Amino acid sequence: MSFASSARAFWNHPAGPKTIFFWAPTMKWGITAANVKDFSRPPELLSVPQQSAVTITGLIWTKYALDITPVNYNLMAVNVVMAATGLYQLSRRVAWEREQTKDA
């Protein structure tokens, strides 16, 4: 398959760059990048409700991305990473809280 035909197929795909189904998950990568940037943030400053929401929405939308037709792999990927980063942040916060109760 030539580059031109591959590019045309990508451009005209039902979840391609002419649709919201491409741009919404692409922009959502920004939220995931912000969560990765927060890995350096002290755990006591992490918001449990915020990270819970990030994790839960990541899990829900991953399932949805696999159920729709056509399957939207960009949406699935961003939400898998979003759920993973949320779980990591929650685990950091839980570990910090346990350490605080142990020291008290």
Backbone torsions as a table, in degrees:
resi	resn	phi	psi	omega
1	MET	NA	128.8	-177.7
2	SER	-75.8	164.1	178.6
3	PHE	-60.9	-41.9	-178.4
4	ALA	-62.0	-43.6	-179.7
5	SER	-71.1	-34.0	175.7
6	SER	-65.5	-44.0	179.6
7	ALA	-64.2	-40.7	178.9
8	ARG	-64.2	-42.5	179.1
9	ALA	-63.1	-42.4	177.8
10	PHE	-63.2	-46.7	-177.8
11	TRP	-61.7	-38.2	-176.0
12	ASN	-95.3	3.7	-179.6
13	HIS	-64.5	146.3	179.1
14	PRO	-59.2	-21.5	175.6
15	ALA	-115.3	29.1	-178.2
16	GLY	-84.2	-176.4	-172.8
17	PRO	-68.4	-3.2	175.0
18	LYS	-90.1	3.8	-174.2
19	THR	-126.8	161.0	174.7
20	ILE	-66.5	-24.2	-178.4
21	PHE	-69.3	-14.4	172.8
22	PHE	-94.5	-48.7	-171.4
23	TRP	-73.6	-34.9	-179.8
24	ALA	-61.2	-52.3	178.4
25	PRO	-67.9	-30.6	178.5
26	THR	-63.2	-43.4	178.0
27	MET	-70.1	-29.1	179.6
28	LYS	-65.7	-21.5	175.6
29	TRP	-59.9	-25.7	177.3
30	GLY	-64.0	-39.1	177.1
31	ILE	-64.9	-41.9	179.4
32	THR	-64.9	-41.1	178.1
33	ALA	-62.6	-39.5	177.7
34	ALA	-63.9	-38.0	178.7
35	ASN	-67.2	-38.2	176.7
36	VAL	-65.3	-40.5	177.8
37	LYS	-60.6	-32.2	179.7
38	ASP	-73.7	-2.6	176.4
39	PHE	-59.5	-27.8	180.0
40	SER	-86.1	-5.7	-179.7
41	ARG	-73.7	141.0	177.3
42	PRO	-59.6	138.1	-175.3
43	PRO	-60.8	-27.6	-179.6
44	GLU	-68.9	-16.6	179.2
45	LEU	-93.5	-3.6	179.5
46	LEU	-75.8	138.8	179.5
47	SER	-91.2	117.6	178.9
48	VAL	-63.7	-45.9	177.7
49	PRO	-60.4	-40.4	-179.9
50	GLN	-64.8	-47.8	-178.5
51	GLN	-69.1	-30.9	174.6
52	SER	-64.9	-43.0	178.6
53	ALA	-63.9	-42.3	178.3
54	VAL	-60.5	-44.9	-179.0
55	THR	-66.1	-49.3	-176.2
56	ILE	-65.3	-44.7	178.9
57	THR	-65.4	-36.2	176.2
58	GLY	-59.9	-43.3	179.6
59	LEU	-67.7	-44.8	-178.5
60	ILE	-62.8	-48.2	-176.1
61	TRP	-72.8	-23.7	173.1
62	THR	-63.7	-46.4	178.4
63	LYS	-60.8	-45.1	-179.7
64	TYR	-61.1	-42.4	-178.3
65	ALA	-60.7	-28.8	179.2
66	LEU	-85.9	-19.2	-177.7
67	ASP	-89.7	-24.6	-176.1
68	ILE	-79.6	162.0	176.1
69	THR	-120.1	125.7	-3.5
70	PRO	-75.9	155.6	177.4
71	VAL	-59.4	132.3	-177.3
72	ASN	-104.8	97.1	-175.7
73	TYR	-70.7	-29.4	175.7
74	ASN	-65.2	-44.5	177.7
75	LEU	-63.8	-41.4	179.1
76	MET	-63.5	-47.1	-176.5
77	ALA	-62.7	-46.6	-178.3
78	VAL	-63.0	-35.7	-178.3
79	ASN	-78.8	-30.4	172.5
80	VAL	-62.8	-46.5	179.6
81	VAL	-66.5	-38.7	178.8
82	MET	-62.1	-45.7	178.6
83	ALA	-63.4	-41.5	-179.2
84	ALA	-64.8	-43.2	179.6
85	THR	-68.4	-36.4	176.8
86	GLY	-63.8	-43.8	177.5
87	LEU	-62.4	-40.7	178.9
88	TYR	-62.6	-45.0	180.0
89	GLN	-64.5	-40.8	177.3
90	LEU	-63.8	-39.6	179.2
91	SER	-65.9	-36.0	175.9
92	ARG	-63.4	-42.9	-179.0
93	ARG	-66.4	-43.5	179.2
94	VAL	-63.1	-43.2	178.6
95	ALA	-61.9	-40.8	178.9
96	TRP	-64.7	-43.4	179.9
97	GLU	-64.2	-39.3	177.2
98	ARG	-64.0	-39.6	178.4
99	GLU	-64.3	-37.4	179.5
100	GLN	-66.9	-40.1	179.9
101	THR	-72.5	-30.9	177.8
102	LYS	-68.8	-37.3	-179.5
103	ASP	-75.7	-21.4	-175.5
104	ALA	-78.8	NA	NA
